[in-house]
Amino acid sequence: WTLVISYIQDKRKLLWICPVLLIVIAVAYILSGCNLNSILTILSDQIHFLSIALLLIVVFRLINDKSVSKVFKFFGKNSLIIFGLHDMYLSILTIVYCKLVGTPNNYIGVAFVIVTLIMIWPSVFFLHRWFPKFVGKDQFFKV
């Protein structure tokens, strides 16, 4: 792992690692669907998972945009608030959708997650501004 991580540090090498990892992921995925003996199936699954992990490392190394890191920092700092609120908002969206339209499919589920994250964003700022004790701040009421 140390050799892999030290190799990934160079940004020029990262640009050609992504297509190679995508090809390895595709081949391992195709091999996992074939009727191979158990050892080859386990090996192709391990290569598949390792390639996905390395691809994620490479992608996050390439992302140095400040706006992307701000989003990750926001969700990291407020993860407990988001964890507490997301189920409530997701349930409300699901109930309203089921009453109006019917049973949601996978695409609607993805849309629900995006809308839920958009709805949580102002809620976090509201809690930080008006109820700081609820989110672990020292001041009681800020006007």
Secondary structure, 3 states (H helix, E strand, C coil): CHHHHHHHCCHHHHHHHHHHHHHHHHHHHHHHHCCCCHHHHHHHHHHHHHHHHHHHHHHHHHCCCHHHHHHHHHHHHCHHHHHHHHHHHHHHHHHHHHHHCCCCCHHHHHHHHHHHHHHHHHHHHHHHHHCHHHHCCCCCCCC
